[in-house]
Amino acid sequence: PWALGAHSIGTRGQMTDLMPHLIAPEGRIHFAGEHASAYHGWIQGAIESGNRAAKEVNSIT
């Protein structure tokens, strides 16, 4: 009840290095969300990431 959320920020270059691993599909599971975008922490990042994941899924079906 005392934790009202948290936010994290990586070190310089960390997101650039990790992003390919964060967004890589695991079999039929695709990842989307603000955390899987250059705009992490923002609704724009969630929308952009959702669009990317939807395109990935549509390209294989």
CHARMM internal coordinates of N, CA and C (Angstrom, degrees):
IC EDIT
DIST 1 N 1 CA 1.4671
DIST 1 CA 1 C 1.5240
ANGL 1 N 1 CA 1 C 112.73
DIST 1 C 2 N 1.3378
ANGL 1 CA 1 C 2 N 118.52
DIHE 1 N 1 CA 1 C 2 N -16.40
DIST 2 N 2 CA 1.4565
ANGL 1 C 2 N 2 CA 119.41
DIHE 1 CA 1 C 2 N 2 CA -178.30
DIST 2 CA 2 C 1.5186
ANGL 2 N 2 CA 2 C 112.31
DIHE 1 C 2 N 2 CA 2 C -95.16
DIST 2 C 3 N 1.3100
ANGL 2 CA 2 C 3 N 117.19
DIHE 2 N 2 CA 2 C 3 N -14.41
DIST 3 N 3 CA 1.4626
ANGL 2 C 3 N 3 CA 120.59
DIHE 2 CA 2 C 3 N 3 CA 178.89
DIST 3 CA 3 C 1.5223
ANGL 3 N 3 CA 3 C 108.45
DIHE 2 C 3 N 3 CA 3 C -89.23
DIST 3 C 4 N 1.2860
ANGL 3 CA 3 C 4 N 116.54
DIHE 3 N 3 CA 3 C 4 N 115.25
DIST 4 N 4 CA 1.4620
ANGL 3 C 4 N 4 CA 121.28
DIHE 3 CA 3 C 4 N 4 CA -177.79
DIST 4 CA 4 C 1.5171
ANGL 4 N 4 CA 4 C 111.64
DIHE 3 C 4 N 4 CA 4 C -103.76
DIST 4 C 5 N 1.3078
ANGL 4 CA 4 C 5 N 116.75
DIHE 4 N 4 CA 4 C 5 N 21.62
DIST 5 N 5 CA 1.4544
ANGL 4 C 5 N 5 CA 120.63
DIHE 4 CA 4 C 5 N 5 CA -179.20
DIST 5 CA 5 C 1.5115
ANGL 5 N 5 CA 5 C 110.36
DIHE 4 C 5 N 5 CA 5 C 110.37
DIST 5 C 6 N 1.2728
ANGL 5 CA 5 C 6 N 114.80
DIHE 5 N 5 CA 5 C 6 N 165.79
DIST 6 N 6 CA 1.4533
ANGL 5 C 6 N 6 CA 120.38
DIHE 5 CA 5 C 6 N 6 CA -179.43
DIST 6 CA 6 C 1.5098
ANGL 6 N 6 CA 6 C 109.03
DIHE 5 C 6 N 6 CA 6 C -151.67
DIST 6 C 7 N 1.2650
ANGL 6 CA 6 C 7 N 115.25
DIHE 6 N 6 CA 6 C 7 N 162.68
DIST 7 N 7 CA 1.4557
ANGL 6 C 7 N 7 CA 119.30
DIHE 6 CA 6 C 7 N 7 CA 178.02
DIST 7 CA 7 C 1.5107
ANGL 7 N 7 CA 7 C 107.47
DIHE 6 C 7 N 7 CA 7 C -138.79
DIST 7 C 8 N 1.2971
ANGL 7 CA 7 C 8 N 115.33
DIHE 7 N 7 CA 7 C 8 N 144.34
DIST 8 N 8 CA 1.4594
ANGL 7 C 8 N 8 CA 119.55
DIHE 7 CA 7 C 8 N 8 CA -178.89
DIST 8 CA 8 C 1.5172
ANGL 8 N 8 CA 8 C 109.32
DIHE 7 C 8 N 8 CA 8 C -123.96
DIST 8 C 9 N 1.2862
ANGL 8 CA 8 C 9 N 114.71
DIHE 8 N 8 CA 8 C 9 N 157.37
DIST 9 N 9 CA 1.4594
ANGL 8 C 9 N 9 CA 120.18
DIHE 8 CA 8 C 9 N 9 CA 177.36
DIST 9 CA 9 C 1.5263
ANGL 9 N 9 CA 9 C 107.50
DIHE 8 C 9 N 9 CA 9 C -140.62
DIST 9 C 10 N 1.3054
ANGL 9 CA 9 C 10 N 115.12
DIHE 9 N 9 CA 9 C 10 N 136.32
DIST 10 N 10 CA 1.4588
ANGL 9 C 10 N 10 CA 119.87
DIHE 9 CA 9 C 10 N 10 CA -177.69
DIST 10 CA 10 C 1.5191
ANGL 10 N 10 CA 10 C 112.17
DIHE 9 C 10 N 10 CA 10 C -83.15
DIST 10 C 11 N 1.2979
ANGL 10 CA 10 C 11 N 114.17
DIHE 10 N 10 CA 10 C 11 N 171.72
DIST 11 N 11 CA 1.4539
ANGL 10 C 11 N 11 CA 119.74
DIHE 10 CA 10 C 11 N 11 CA 175.44
DIST 11 CA 11 C 1.5252
ANGL 11 N 11 CA 11 C 109.25
DIHE 10 C 11 N 11 CA 11 C -77.72
DIST 11 C 12 N 1.2976
ANGL 11 CA 11 C 12 N 116.83
DIHE 11 N 11 CA 11 C 12 N 169.43
DIST 12 N 12 CA 1.4611
ANGL 11 C 12 N 12 CA 121.37
DIHE 11 CA 11 C 12 N 12 CA -178.46
DIST 12 CA 12 C 1.5279
ANGL 12 N 12 CA 12 C 110.49
DIHE 11 C 12 N 12 CA 12 C -57.75
DIST 12 C 13 N 1.3239
ANGL 12 CA 12 C 13 N 115.72
DIHE 12 N 12 CA 12 C 13 N 125.17
DIST 13 N 13 CA 1.4524
ANGL 12 C 13 N 13 CA 121.69
DIHE 12 CA 12 C 13 N 13 CA 178.21
DIST 13 CA 13 C 1.5223
ANGL 13 N 13 CA 13 C 115.02
DIHE 12 C 13 N 13 CA 13 C 84.55
DIST 13 C 14 N 1.3160
ANGL 13 CA 13 C 14 N 117.23
DIHE 13 N 13 CA 13 C 14 N -10.46
DIST 14 N 14 CA 1.4585
ANGL 13 C 14 N 14 CA 119.81
DIHE 13 CA 13 C 14 N 14 CA -176.50
DIST 14 CA 14 C 1.5261
ANGL 14 N 14 CA 14 C 111.89
DIHE 13 C 14 N 14 CA 14 C -64.86
DIST 14 C 15 N 1.3109
ANGL 14 CA 14 C 15 N 118.42
DIHE 14 N 14 CA 14 C 15 N -44.54
DIST 15 N 15 CA 1.4612
ANGL 14 C 15 N 15 CA 120.66
DIHE 14 CA 14 C 15 N 15 CA -179.91
DIST 15 CA 15 C 1.5253
ANGL 15 N 15 CA 15 C 110.88
DIHE 14 C 15 N 15 CA 15 C -66.15
DIST 15 C 16 N 1.3183
ANGL 15 CA 15 C 16 N 117.32
DIHE 15 N 15 CA 15 C 16 N -37.62
DIST 16 N 16 CA 1.4615
ANGL 15 C 16 N 16 CA 120.70
DIHE 15 CA 15 C 16 N 16 CA 177.96
DIST 16 CA 16 C 1.5243
ANGL 16 N 16 CA 16 C 110.34
DIHE 15 C 16 N 16 CA 16 C -62.10
DIST 16 C 17 N 1.3134
ANGL 16 CA 16 C 17 N 116.47
DIHE 16 N 16 CA 16 C 17 N -41.16
DIST 17 N 17 CA 1.4632
ANGL 16 C 17 N 17 CA 120.75
DIHE 16 CA 16 C 17 N 17 CA 179.82
DIST 17 CA 17 C 1.5297
ANGL 17 N 17 CA 17 C 112.38
DIHE 16 C 17 N 17 CA 17 C -71.33
DIST 17 C 18 N 1.3304
ANGL 17 CA 17 C 18 N 116.72
DIHE 17 N 17 CA 17 C 18 N -37.14
DIST 18 N 18 CA 1.4620
ANGL 17 C 18 N 18 CA 120.48
DIHE 17 CA 17 C 18 N 18 CA -174.29
DIST 18 CA 18 C 1.5233
ANGL 18 N 18 CA 18 C 114.54
DIHE 17 C 18 N 18 CA 18 C -88.87
DIST 18 C 19 N 1.3280
ANGL 18 CA 18 C 19 N 118.13
DIHE 18 N 18 CA 18 C 19 N -21.02
DIST 19 N 19 CA 1.4597
ANGL 18 C 19 N 19 CA 120.66
DIHE 18 CA 18 C 19 N 19 CA -173.41
DIST 19 CA 19 C 1.5307
ANGL 19 N 19 CA 19 C 113.61
DIHE 18 C 19 N 19 CA 19 C -54.81
DIST 19 C 20 N 1.3338
ANGL 19 CA 19 C 20 N 120.16
DIHE 19 N 19 CA 19 C 20 N -45.10
DIST 20 N 20 CA 1.4716
ANGL 19 C 20 N 20 CA 118.49
DIHE 19 CA 19 C 20 N 20 CA 178.82
DIST 20 CA 20 C 1.5310
ANGL 20 N 20 CA 20 C 112.57
DIHE 19 C 20 N 20 CA 20 C -57.80
DIST 20 C 21 N 1.3168
ANGL 20 CA 20 C 21 N 117.33
DIHE 20 N 20 CA 20 C 21 N -32.02
DIST 21 N 21 CA 1.4632
ANGL 20 C 21 N 21 CA 121.09
DIHE 20 CA 20 C 21 N 21 CA 179.61
DIST 21 CA 21 C 1.5272
ANGL 21 N 21 CA 21 C 111.27
DIHE 20 C 21 N 21 CA 21 C -78.06
DIST 21 C 22 N 1.3350
ANGL 21 CA 21 C 22 N 117.00
DIHE 21 N 21 CA 21 C 22 N -34.12
DIST 22 N 22 CA 1.4675
ANGL 21 C 22 N 22 CA 120.91
DIHE 21 CA 21 C 22 N 22 CA 179.79
DIST 22 CA 22 C 1.5207
ANGL 22 N 22 CA 22 C 112.50
DIHE 21 C 22 N 22 CA 22 C -68.69
DIST 22 C 23 N 1.3183
ANGL 22 CA 22 C 23 N 117.05
DIHE 22 N 22 CA 22 C 23 N -34.30
DIST 23 N 23 CA 1.4658
ANGL 22 C 23 N 23 CA 120.02
DIHE 22 CA 22 C 23 N 23 CA -174.51
DIST 23 CA 23 C 1.5245
ANGL 23 N 23 CA 23 C 113.21
DIHE 22 C 23 N 23 CA 23 C -99.91
DIST 23 C 24 N 1.3149
ANGL 23 CA 23 C 24 N 117.56
DIHE 23 N 23 CA 23 C 24 N -2.55
DIST 24 N 24 CA 1.4711
ANGL 23 C 24 N 24 CA 120.24
DIHE 23 CA 23 C 24 N 24 CA -178.59
DIST 24 CA 24 C 1.5265
ANGL 24 N 24 CA 24 C 110.40
DIHE 23 C 24 N 24 CA 24 C -69.32
DIST 24 C 25 N 1.3313
ANGL 24 CA 24 C 25 N 117.33
DIHE 24 N 24 CA 24 C 25 N 128.87
DIST 25 N 25 CA 1.4694
ANGL 24 C 25 N 25 CA 119.69
DIHE 24 CA 24 C 25 N 25 CA 177.49
DIST 25 CA 25 C 1.5284
ANGL 25 N 25 CA 25 C 111.19
DIHE 24 C 25 N 25 CA 25 C -64.43
DIST 25 C 26 N 1.3114
ANGL 25 CA 25 C 26 N 115.23
DIHE 25 N 25 CA 25 C 26 N 149.85
DIST 26 N 26 CA 1.4658
ANGL 25 C 26 N 26 CA 122.59
DIHE 25 CA 25 C 26 N 26 CA 173.65
DIST 26 CA 26 C 1.5208
ANGL 26 N 26 CA 26 C 106.34
DIHE 25 C 26 N 26 CA 26 C -113.81
DIST 26 C 27 N 1.3058
ANGL 26 CA 26 C 27 N 115.89
DIHE 26 N 26 CA 26 C 27 N 91.43
DIST 27 N 27 CA 1.4568
ANGL 26 C 27 N 27 CA 119.32
DIHE 26 CA 26 C 27 N 27 CA -175.22
DIST 27 CA 27 C 1.5219
ANGL 27 N 27 CA 27 C 109.89
DIHE 26 C 27 N 27 CA 27 C 66.18
DIST 27 C 28 N 1.3195
ANGL 27 CA 27 C 28 N 116.07
DIHE 27 N 27 CA 27 C 28 N -122.42
DIST 28 N 28 CA 1.4633
ANGL 27 C 28 N 28 CA 120.70
DIHE 27 CA 27 C 28 N 28 CA -179.72
DIST 28 CA 28 C 1.5238
ANGL 28 N 28 CA 28 C 112.85
DIHE 27 C 28 N 28 CA 28 C -89.68
DIST 28 C 29 N 1.3159
ANGL 28 CA 28 C 29 N 118.16
DIHE 28 N 28 CA 28 C 29 N 1.85
DIST 29 N 29 CA 1.4621
ANGL 28 C 29 N 29 CA 122.17
DIHE 28 CA 28 C 29 N 29 CA -179.10
DIST 29 CA 29 C 1.5215
ANGL 29 N 29 CA 29 C 108.90
DIHE 28 C 29 N 29 CA 29 C -95.66
DIST 29 C 30 N 1.3232
ANGL 29 CA 29 C 30 N 115.91
DIHE 29 N 29 CA 29 C 30 N 125.04
DIST 30 N 30 CA 1.4624
ANGL 29 C 30 N 30 CA 122.48
DIHE 29 CA 29 C 30 N 30 CA 178.64
DIST 30 CA 30 C 1.5209
ANGL 30 N 30 CA 30 C 108.53
DIHE 29 C 30 N 30 CA 30 C -115.12
DIST 30 C 31 N 1.3064
ANGL 30 CA 30 C 31 N 116.61
DIHE 30 N 30 CA 30 C 31 N 144.59
DIST 31 N 31 CA 1.4574
ANGL 30 C 31 N 31 CA 121.72
DIHE 30 CA 30 C 31 N 31 CA -174.59
DIST 31 CA 31 C 1.5214
ANGL 31 N 31 CA 31 C 111.10
DIHE 30 C 31 N 31 CA 31 C -107.51
DIST 31 C 32 N 1.3166
ANGL 31 CA 31 C 32 N 115.25
DIHE 31 N 31 CA 31 C 32 N 135.07
DIST 32 N 32 CA 1.4578
ANGL 31 C 32 N 32 CA 121.53
DIHE 31 CA 31 C 32 N 32 CA 177.75
DIST 32 CA 32 C 1.5212
ANGL 32 N 32 CA 32 C 108.49
DIHE 31 C 32 N 32 CA 32 C -147.11
DIST 32 C 33 N 1.3048
ANGL 32 CA 32 C 33 N 115.45
DIHE 32 N 32 CA 32 C 33 N 153.61
DIST 33 N 33 CA 1.4589
ANGL 32 C 33 N 33 CA 121.72
DIHE 32 CA 32 C 33 N 33 CA 178.91
DIST 33 CA 33 C 1.5131
ANGL 33 N 33 CA 33 C 109.11
DIHE 32 C 33 N 33 CA 33 C 148.43
DIST 33 C 34 N 1.2960
ANGL 33 CA 33 C 34 N 115.72
DIHE 33 N 33 CA 33 C 34 N 169.55
DIST 34 N 34 CA 1.4636
ANGL 33 C 34 N 34 CA 119.08
DIHE 33 CA 33 C 34 N 34 CA -177.46
DIST 34 CA 34 C 1.5204
ANGL 34 N 34 CA 34 C 111.87
DIHE 33 C 34 N 34 CA 34 C -60.93
DIST 34 C 35 N 1.3318
ANGL 34 CA 34 C 35 N 116.41
DIHE 34 N 34 CA 34 C 35 N -26.00
DIST 35 N 35 CA 1.4664
ANGL 34 C 35 N 35 CA 120.25
DIHE 34 CA 34 C 35 N 35 CA -179.72
DIST 35 CA 35 C 1.5272
ANGL 35 N 35 CA 35 C 112.22
DIHE 34 C 35 N 35 CA 35 C -72.03
DIST 35 C 36 N 1.3269
ANGL 35 CA 35 C 36 N 116.70
DIHE 35 N 35 CA 35 C 36 N -17.39
DIST 36 N 36 CA 1.4679
ANGL 35 C 36 N 36 CA 121.86
DIHE 35 CA 35 C 36 N 36 CA -177.22
DIST 36 CA 36 C 1.5195
ANGL 36 N 36 CA 36 C 110.50
DIHE 35 C 36 N 36 CA 36 C -106.83
DIST 36 C 37 N 1.3148
ANGL 36 CA 36 C 37 N 115.97
DIHE 36 N 36 CA 36 C 37 N 41.25
DIST 37 N 37 CA 1.4581
ANGL 36 C 37 N 37 CA 122.01
DIHE 36 CA 36 C 37 N 37 CA -177.55
DIST 37 CA 37 C 1.5206
ANGL 37 N 37 CA 37 C 109.78
DIHE 36 C 37 N 37 CA 37 C -148.72
DIST 37 C 38 N 1.3033
ANGL 37 CA 37 C 38 N 115.37
DIHE 37 N 37 CA 37 C 38 N 158.21
DIST 38 N 38 CA 1.4690
ANGL 37 C 38 N 38 CA 119.70
DIHE 37 CA 37 C 38 N 38 CA 174.79
DIST 38 CA 38 C 1.5262
ANGL 38 N 38 CA 38 C 110.64
DIHE 37 C 38 N 38 CA 38 C -66.55
DIST 38 C 39 N 1.3322
ANGL 38 CA 38 C 39 N 116.74
DIHE 38 N 38 CA 38 C 39 N -20.51
DIST 39 N 39 CA 1.4679
ANGL 38 C 39 N 39 CA 121.84
DIHE 38 CA 38 C 39 N 39 CA 179.09
DIST 39 CA 39 C 1.5221
ANGL 39 N 39 CA 39 C 110.14
DIHE 38 C 39 N 39 CA 39 C -100.38
DIST 39 C 40 N 1.3375
ANGL 39 CA 39 C 40 N 117.38
DIHE 39 N 39 CA 39 C 40 N 48.36
DIST 40 N 40 CA 1.4606
ANGL 39 C 40 N 40 CA 119.14
DIHE 39 CA 39 C 40 N 40 CA -177.99
DIST 40 CA 40 C 1.5283
ANGL 40 N 40 CA 40 C 110.09
DIHE 39 C 40 N 40 CA 40 C -64.67
DIST 40 C 41 N 1.3320
ANGL 40 CA 40 C 41 N 113.22
DIHE 40 N 40 CA 40 C 41 N 138.93
DIST 41 N 41 CA 1.4603
ANGL 40 C 41 N 41 CA 119.61
DIHE 40 CA 40 C 41 N 41 CA -177.60
DIST 41 CA 41 C 1.5145
ANGL 41 N 41 CA 41 C 113.63
DIHE 40 C 41 N 41 CA 41 C 93.59
DIST 41 C 42 N 1.3205
ANGL 41 CA 41 C 42 N 117.40
DIHE 41 N 41 CA 41 C 42 N -1.84
DIST 42 N 42 CA 1.4648
ANGL 41 C 42 N 42 CA 121.24
DIHE 41 CA 41 C 42 N 42 CA -176.83
DIST 42 CA 42 C 1.5270
ANGL 42 N 42 CA 42 C 110.44
DIHE 41 C 42 N 42 CA 42 C -126.53
DIST 42 C 43 N 1.3267
ANGL 42 CA 42 C 43 N 116.71
DIHE 42 N 42 CA 42 C 43 N 150.25
DIST 43 N 43 CA 1.4600
ANGL 42 C 43 N 43 CA 121.31
DIHE 42 CA 42 C 43 N 43 CA 178.46
DIST 43 CA 43 C 1.5251
ANGL 43 N 43 CA 43 C 110.54
DIHE 42 C 43 N 43 CA 43 C -60.96
DIST 43 C 44 N 1.3184
ANGL 43 CA 43 C 44 N 117.57
DIHE 43 N 43 CA 43 C 44 N -34.03
DIST 44 N 44 CA 1.4628
ANGL 43 C 44 N 44 CA 120.86
DIHE 43 CA 43 C 44 N 44 CA 178.14
DIST 44 CA 44 C 1.5273
ANGL 44 N 44 CA 44 C 110.70
DIHE 43 C 44 N 44 CA 44 C -58.61
DIST 44 C 45 N 1.3170
ANGL 44 CA 44 C 45 N 116.66
DIHE 44 N 44 CA 44 C 45 N -38.55
DIST 45 N 45 CA 1.4568
ANGL 44 C 45 N 45 CA 120.49
DIHE 44 CA 44 C 45 N 45 CA 177.90
DIST 45 CA 45 C 1.5144
ANGL 45 N 45 CA 45 C 112.43
DIHE 44 C 45 N 45 CA 45 C -65.63
DIST 45 C 46 N 1.3292
ANGL 45 CA 45 C 46 N 116.75
DIHE 45 N 45 CA 45 C 46 N -39.59
DIST 46 N 46 CA 1.4630
ANGL 45 C 46 N 46 CA 120.45
DIHE 45 CA 45 C 46 N 46 CA 178.50
DIST 46 CA 46 C 1.5222
ANGL 46 N 46 CA 46 C 110.83
DIHE 45 C 46 N 46 CA 46 C -65.34
DIST 46 C 47 N 1.3210
ANGL 46 CA 46 C 47 N 116.94
DIHE 46 N 46 CA 46 C 47 N -42.75
DIST 47 N 47 CA 1.4670
ANGL 46 C 47 N 47 CA 121.20
DIHE 46 CA 46 C 47 N 47 CA 179.95
DIST 47 CA 47 C 1.5231
ANGL 47 N 47 CA 47 C 110.40
DIHE 46 C 47 N 47 CA 47 C -65.25
DIST 47 C 48 N 1.3265
ANGL 47 CA 47 C 48 N 115.99
DIHE 47 N 47 CA 47 C 48 N -47.58
DIST 48 N 48 CA 1.4683
ANGL 47 C 48 N 48 CA 120.49
DIHE 47 CA 47 C 48 N 48 CA 179.87
DIST 48 CA 48 C 1.5286
ANGL 48 N 48 CA 48 C 111.07
DIHE 47 C 48 N 48 CA 48 C -59.91
DIST 48 C 49 N 1.3097
ANGL 48 CA 48 C 49 N 116.27
DIHE 48 N 48 CA 48 C 49 N -44.57
DIST 49 N 49 CA 1.4510
ANGL 48 C 49 N 49 CA 121.18
DIHE 48 CA 48 C 49 N 49 CA -179.20
DIST 49 CA 49 C 1.5270
ANGL 49 N 49 CA 49 C 111.54
DIHE 48 C 49 N 49 CA 49 C -67.28
DIST 49 C 50 N 1.3203
ANGL 49 CA 49 C 50 N 116.93
DIHE 49 N 49 CA 49 C 50 N -39.30
DIST 50 N 50 CA 1.4625
ANGL 49 C 50 N 50 CA 120.70
DIHE 49 CA 49 C 50 N 50 CA 176.95
DIST 50 CA 50 C 1.5150
ANGL 50 N 50 CA 50 C 111.97
DIHE 49 C 50 N 50 CA 50 C -63.13
DIST 50 C 51 N 1.3210
ANGL 50 CA 50 C 51 N 116.24
DIHE 50 N 50 CA 50 C 51 N -41.44
DIST 51 N 51 CA 1.4681
ANGL 50 C 51 N 51 CA 120.24
DIHE 50 CA 50 C 51 N 51 CA 176.96
DIST 51 CA 51 C 1.5241
ANGL 51 N 51 CA 51 C 111.16
DIHE 50 C 51 N 51 CA 51 C -62.96
DIST 51 C 52 N 1.3239
ANGL 51 CA 51 C 52 N 116.74
DIHE 51 N 51 CA 51 C 52 N -42.02
DIST 52 N 52 CA 1.4663
ANGL 51 C 52 N 52 CA 120.64
DIHE 51 CA 51 C 52 N 52 CA 178.69
DIST 52 CA 52 C 1.5216
ANGL 52 N 52 CA 52 C 110.78
DIHE 51 C 52 N 52 CA 52 C -61.74
DIST 52 C 53 N 1.3233
ANGL 52 CA 52 C 53 N 117.04
DIHE 52 N 52 CA 52 C 53 N -47.60
DIST 53 N 53 CA 1.4628
ANGL 52 C 53 N 53 CA 120.54
DIHE 52 CA 52 C 53 N 53 CA -178.70
DIST 53 CA 53 C 1.5260
ANGL 53 N 53 CA 53 C 111.20
DIHE 52 C 53 N 53 CA 53 C -64.66
DIST 53 C 54 N 1.3294
ANGL 53 CA 53 C 54 N 117.24
DIHE 53 N 53 CA 53 C 54 N -38.73
DIST 54 N 54 CA 1.4694
ANGL 53 C 54 N 54 CA 120.36
DIHE 53 CA 53 C 54 N 54 CA 178.25
DIST 54 CA 54 C 1.5240
ANGL 54 N 54 CA 54 C 110.87
DIHE 53 C 54 N 54 CA 54 C -63.18
DIST 54 C 55 N 1.3271
ANGL 54 CA 54 C 55 N 116.92
DIHE 54 N 54 CA 54 C 55 N -40.92
DIST 55 N 55 CA 1.4657
ANGL 54 C 55 N 55 CA 120.20
DIHE 54 CA 54 C 55 N 55 CA 177.88
DIST 55 CA 55 C 1.5264
ANGL 55 N 55 CA 55 C 110.79
DIHE 54 C 55 N 55 CA 55 C -64.38
DIST 55 C 56 N 1.3324
ANGL 55 CA 55 C 56 N 117.03
DIHE 55 N 55 CA 55 C 56 N -39.10
DIST 56 N 56 CA 1.4657
ANGL 55 C 56 N 56 CA 120.37
DIHE 55 CA 55 C 56 N 56 CA 177.71
DIST 56 CA 56 C 1.5289
ANGL 56 N 56 CA 56 C 110.46
DIHE 55 C 56 N 56 CA 56 C -61.49
DIST 56 C 57 N 1.3228
ANGL 56 CA 56 C 57 N 116.38
DIHE 56 N 56 CA 56 C 57 N -46.46
DIST 57 N 57 CA 1.4639
ANGL 56 C 57 N 57 CA 120.52
DIHE 56 CA 56 C 57 N 57 CA -178.92
DIST 57 CA 57 C 1.5210
ANGL 57 N 57 CA 57 C 110.36
DIHE 56 C 57 N 57 CA 57 C -64.87
DIST 57 C 58 N 1.3254
ANGL 57 CA 57 C 58 N 117.09
DIHE 57 N 57 CA 57 C 58 N -44.08
DIST 58 N 58 CA 1.4651
ANGL 57 C 58 N 58 CA 120.69
DIHE 57 CA 57 C 58 N 58 CA -179.52
DIST 58 CA 58 C 1.5224
ANGL 58 N 58 CA 58 C 112.44
DIHE 57 C 58 N 58 CA 58 C -65.12
DIST 58 C 59 N 1.3199
ANGL 58 CA 58 C 59 N 117.15
DIHE 58 N 58 CA 58 C 59 N -28.74
DIST 59 N 59 CA 1.4641
ANGL 58 C 59 N 59 CA 119.32
DIHE 58 CA 58 C 59 N 59 CA -178.50
DIST 59 CA 59 C 1.5287
ANGL 59 N 59 CA 59 C 112.49
DIHE 58 C 59 N 59 CA 59 C -74.01
DIST 59 C 60 N 1.3256
ANGL 59 CA 59 C 60 N 117.41
DIHE 59 N 59 CA 59 C 60 N -19.05
DIST 60 N 60 CA 1.4637
ANGL 59 C 60 N 60 CA 119.47
DIHE 59 CA 59 C 60 N 60 CA -179.04
DIST 60 CA 60 C 1.5220
ANGL 60 N 60 CA 60 C 112.86
DIHE 59 C 60 N 60 CA 60 C -104.53
DIST 60 C 61 N 1.3257
ANGL 60 CA 60 C 61 N 117.44
DIHE 60 N 60 CA 60 C 61 N -2.51
DIST 61 N 61 CA 1.4708
ANGL 60 C 61 N 61 CA 119.42
DIHE 60 CA 60 C 61 N 61 CA -179.85
DIST 61 CA 61 C 1.5088
ANGL 61 N 61 CA 61 C 111.00
DIHE 60 C 61 N 61 CA 61 C -106.44
END
COOR INIT
IC SEED 1 N 1 CA 1 C
IC BUILD
